[in-house]
Amino acid sequence: MDVHGLVDLFREEAPQASSELLHVWAVFWANFKIFLSYRTWVITETLSTVASIAMYSLMGLQVEAKRLGETGYGSTSWLAFALVGVASVNYLWMCINRISHSMQNEVREGTLEQIIASPIRLRSYIIGQSIRGFLVSGYFMLGVLLVGIFLLQAPLVVTVETILSFGIIVLVMVGSYIGIGVMTAGIILVYKKADPLTFLFISITEFLGGVLFPLNYLKNYPLLWTLAWFMPYTYALDAARRVLLTGSSLTSPAVLTDLVVLTLYLVISLPLGLRVFRWGYNRIRDEGTVATY
């Protein structure tokens, strides 16, 4: 092909899919195939999940059942108590981190400019990455619960109603934190890195949320007790434990209150996160730093 033929070829406009749904699906499917290609990683992470749950079951031998009875979740074992916390918090942060890490990976690999210049909207890219994160995280969360229930005999209330209720609580929980993930992605666009801040926030959330210990233990520390109830995860974990440990329904007063609070966090944090992301996106375009890392 001569030079004129090459010029004419580049001048031709390739047909583009105008549907945003197709863009989201393309991003999701491409990243999901990448996930499936790392079979060794999937296997090792699965084995690590099984080993961690086995470790928690041994730790439970040191916890007095009487003290767990004071938490308000009935007479349950420490394994069941911790299992709900570990499964939910891991799912939450794998979903939220997927949004920020996808941006950071593109910045580090130097491919963010190509994504922004492509016909796919950045919004579609983030949504597609998030859906992939939800499914991958769901795989590991399901693995944690199955190992705990069938292998270690954790006494969870497993019925169709409790499973559906738990699923709804998890979705609302992720929604209450989705704004934080979007906000972090916007900060990464500008400052290129936010891992230390994210790790600190995760650690504080796990501690104050009472993943591995009853939250009542913090009553002797008024400041920590107050901070714990300012975090949406505290309400999500309380609702999840009431459903899976006591069989409560979504319409029970305590669970319903938790869901209302989580919804309020969603309404407040998501617009704020989108505003910060838009700020970061506009800034790197104005400064011409899209390709820097």
C-alpha distance (Angstrom), angle and dihedral (degrees) to the residues before:
residue distance angle dihedral
M1 . . .
D2 3.82 . .
V3 3.80 127.3 .
H4 3.80 94.0 -94.2
G5 3.79 90.3 52.1
L6 3.81 91.0 52.9
V7 3.81 91.2 48.8
D8 3.79 91.4 50.8
L9 3.80 89.9 47.8
F10 3.80 92.5 55.3
R11 3.79 90.6 46.1
E12 3.77 92.6 58.8
E13 3.78 113.9 98.9
A14 3.76 111.3 -131.6
P15 3.81 115.6 -137.3
Q16 3.79 109.5 -97.1
A17 3.79 128.6 -156.0
S18 3.80 105.9 -117.1
S19 3.77 94.9 -168.4
E20 3.79 112.9 100.9
L21 3.79 88.1 -155.1
L22 3.80 89.6 63.1
H23 3.80 90.2 49.7
V24 3.79 91.3 51.9
W25 3.79 91.0 47.8
A26 3.83 91.9 48.9
V27 3.82 92.4 52.5
F28 3.79 92.4 45.0
W29 3.79 95.7 47.4
A30 3.81 94.3 45.9
N31 3.81 92.3 52.1
F32 3.80 93.3 41.4
K33 3.81 90.5 55.4
I34 3.80 88.6 51.4
F35 3.81 88.7 53.1
L36 3.81 91.6 50.7
S37 3.79 90.9 50.3
Y38 3.82 91.5 63.4
R39 3.81 95.2 71.6
T40 3.79 95.7 154.7
W41 3.80 91.1 53.7
V42 3.80 91.6 49.3
I43 3.81 91.6 50.1
T44 3.81 94.9 47.0
E45 3.81 92.8 46.1
T46 3.80 89.8 49.9
L47 3.81 91.8 51.0
S48 3.80 89.8 46.4
T49 3.81 89.4 53.6
V50 3.81 91.6 52.3
A51 3.82 91.3 47.9
S52 3.81 93.1 49.7
I53 3.80 92.6 52.1
A54 3.81 90.2 49.2
M55 3.80 88.5 52.4
Y56 3.81 91.5 52.0
S57 3.79 90.3 52.1
L58 3.82 90.1 56.8
M59 3.81 91.4 46.9
G60 3.79 88.1 54.7
L61 3.80 90.0 66.4
Q62 3.82 87.9 72.8
V63 3.82 95.4 54.4
E64 3.79 121.3 90.0
A65 3.80 113.2 -126.2
K66 3.80 89.5 -144.7
R67 3.79 92.4 64.5
L68 3.81 91.2 50.4
G69 3.80 88.8 54.6
E70 3.80 88.6 64.1
T71 3.80 92.6 62.4
G72 3.80 95.3 79.0
Y73 3.81 96.1 -114.4
G74 3.78 96.6 103.9
S75 3.78 127.0 -116.6
T76 3.78 103.1 -29.4
S77 3.80 137.3 144.6
W78 3.77 124.6 -102.4
L79 3.80 89.6 -120.1
A80 3.80 92.2 59.6
F81 3.80 90.2 43.5
A82 3.81 93.3 52.0
L83 3.80 94.2 38.3
V84 3.80 93.0 64.6
G85 3.79 90.8 47.1
V86 3.80 96.1 48.4
A87 3.81 94.1 44.5
S88 3.81 94.6 48.5
V89 3.81 98.3 42.8
N90 3.81 93.1 47.5
Y91 3.79 90.7 50.0
L92 3.79 91.7 47.7
W93 3.77 96.1 52.5
M94 3.78 96.2 40.3
C95 3.81 87.9 55.7
I96 3.79 96.3 44.4
N97 3.79 95.6 41.3
R98 3.79 90.0 52.1
I99 3.81 89.9 69.2
S100 3.80 95.9 50.1
H101 3.81 95.8 36.7
S102 3.80 91.8 52.3
M103 3.80 88.9 58.1
Q104 3.79 92.8 44.3
N105 3.80 92.5 49.8
E106 3.79 91.6 51.7
V107 3.81 90.7 48.4
R108 3.82 92.5 47.8
E109 3.80 93.8 45.9
G110 3.80 92.1 46.0
T111 3.82 93.9 -122.9
L112 3.81 99.7 114.0
E113 3.80 91.8 94.4
Q114 3.81 91.6 56.2
I115 3.81 91.0 51.0
I116 3.79 93.3 49.8
A117 3.81 91.3 46.3
S118 3.82 92.8 48.4
P119 3.82 123.5 93.7
I120 3.82 89.6 -108.6
R121 3.77 113.2 97.8
L122 3.78 116.4 -123.5
R123 3.80 87.6 -124.7
S124 3.81 90.6 58.5
Y125 3.78 90.0 48.0
I126 3.82 92.4 53.5
I127 3.81 92.9 46.1
G128 3.81 91.8 49.4
Q129 3.80 91.4 49.0
S130 3.80 90.6 47.9
I131 3.81 93.8 52.4
R132 3.78 89.8 51.1
G133 3.79 89.2 49.9
F134 3.81 91.6 50.2
L135 3.81 92.0 53.5
V136 3.81 96.3 44.2
S137 3.80 91.3 45.8
G138 3.79 89.6 47.6
Y139 3.80 89.9 55.9
F140 3.80 92.0 57.6
M141 3.81 93.9 40.9
L142 3.80 90.4 52.2
G143 3.80 89.1 48.5
V144 3.81 91.6 53.5
L145 3.80 92.4 50.3
L146 3.80 95.2 44.6
V147 3.80 93.1 49.7
G148 3.80 90.8 47.6
I149 3.80 95.3 46.9
F150 3.81 103.4 39.2
L151 3.81 104.4 24.0
L152 3.81 102.1 34.4
Q153 3.82 96.5 26.7
A154 3.82 96.2 -127.9
P155 3.85 107.2 -173.9
L156 3.81 99.5 -121.9
V157 3.81 122.3 154.7
V158 3.81 100.8 -114.4
T159 3.80 114.7 -175.6
V160 3.79 133.5 131.5
E161 3.80 90.0 -100.2
T162 3.81 95.7 49.7
I163 3.81 92.6 45.8
L164 3.80 92.1 51.5
S165 3.80 91.0 44.2
F166 3.80 91.4 50.4
G167 3.81 90.2 49.6
I168 3.80 91.5 53.2
I169 3.81 91.5 47.8
V170 3.81 90.8 51.2
L171 3.81 91.9 50.8
V172 3.80 92.3 49.8
M173 3.81 89.6 45.7
V174 3.80 92.3 54.4
G175 3.80 89.6 44.8
S176 3.80 91.0 54.9
Y177 3.83 89.5 55.8
I178 3.80 99.9 36.0
G179 3.79 90.5 92.1
I180 3.81 89.9 59.0
G181 3.80 90.9 52.8
V182 3.81 92.2 49.6
M183 3.81 90.4 45.9
T184 3.82 91.0 51.9
A185 3.80 90.3 49.9
G186 3.81 89.4 54.4
I187 3.81 91.3 50.7
I188 3.81 90.6 49.2
L189 3.81 90.6 54.1
V190 3.79 89.4 61.2
Y191 3.81 104.9 30.3
K192 3.84 96.4 28.3
K193 3.81 95.3 -138.5
A194 3.80 137.4 54.3
D195 3.82 105.3 154.4
P196 3.84 97.1 117.9
L197 3.80 91.5 52.2
T198 3.80 92.3 46.3
F199 3.80 93.3 47.9
L200 3.80 91.1 49.8
F201 3.79 91.6 50.3
I202 3.81 92.1 48.6
S203 3.80 92.4 49.8
I204 3.80 92.7 49.4
T205 3.80 91.4 47.7
E206 3.81 93.5 50.8
F207 3.80 92.0 48.1
L208 3.80 99.8 43.9
G209 3.81 92.5 38.0
G210 3.79 92.0 62.2
V211 3.81 98.3 -124.0
L212 3.81 94.9 160.8
F213 3.80 102.8 17.6
P214 3.82 136.6 41.2
L215 3.78 111.2 -89.2
N216 3.82 89.7 -134.2
Y217 3.80 87.4 77.3
L218 3.82 88.1 74.6
K219 3.79 94.1 60.2
N220 3.79 89.3 92.8
Y221 3.82 87.8 59.9
P222 3.83 105.5 58.0
L223 3.81 95.6 -172.1
L224 3.81 94.1 52.4
W225 3.81 91.4 42.2
T226 3.82 90.9 53.8
L227 3.80 93.9 45.6
A228 3.80 90.6 50.0
W229 3.80 92.0 60.3
F230 3.79 91.8 49.9
M231 3.82 90.7 65.4
P232 3.82 119.5 86.0
Y233 3.80 91.7 -142.9
T234 3.81 90.4 66.0
Y235 3.80 89.7 62.0
A236 3.81 93.3 43.0
L237 3.80 92.9 52.0
D238 3.80 91.8 45.6
A239 3.82 90.7 53.0
A240 3.82 92.8 45.5
R241 3.79 92.6 50.5
R242 3.79 93.2 47.6
V243 3.81 89.5 53.5
L244 3.81 99.6 43.2
L245 3.81 99.2 33.2
T246 3.81 102.0 38.2
G247 3.82 103.2 18.9
S248 3.82 94.2 -118.3
S249 3.80 117.9 167.0
L250 3.79 128.4 -128.5
T251 3.80 89.6 -105.5
S252 3.79 94.7 57.6
P253 3.84 110.3 113.5
A254 3.82 96.7 -116.0
V255 3.82 95.6 46.8
L256 3.79 92.7 42.7
T257 3.80 90.7 52.0
D258 3.80 90.6 51.3
L259 3.81 91.3 51.2
V260 3.80 92.3 49.4
V261 3.81 90.8 52.9
L262 3.82 91.6 48.0
T263 3.79 90.2 50.6
L264 3.80 90.4 52.6
Y265 3.80 90.1 52.6
L266 3.81 88.7 50.5
V267 3.80 93.0 51.7
I268 3.82 91.4 48.7
S269 3.82 103.1 38.8
L270 3.81 101.7 42.1
P271 3.85 97.5 60.7
L272 3.81 89.4 44.3
G273 3.80 91.4 50.4
L274 3.80 92.1 48.6
R275 3.81 90.4 49.9
V276 3.82 92.2 52.3
F277 3.80 91.1 46.6
R278 3.79 91.6 50.2
W279 3.81 88.9 49.5
G280 3.80 91.6 52.6
Y281 3.80 93.1 44.8
N282 3.80 93.5 50.3
R283 3.80 92.9 44.6
I284 3.81 96.8 55.2
R285 3.80 89.8 47.2
D286 3.80 92.9 49.4
E287 3.81 92.9 45.5
G288 3.80 93.9 42.5
T289 3.80 92.5 -125.6
V290 3.79 97.8 127.5
A291 3.82 92.4 111.5
T292 3.81 96.7 42.5
Y293 3.79 123.9 100.2
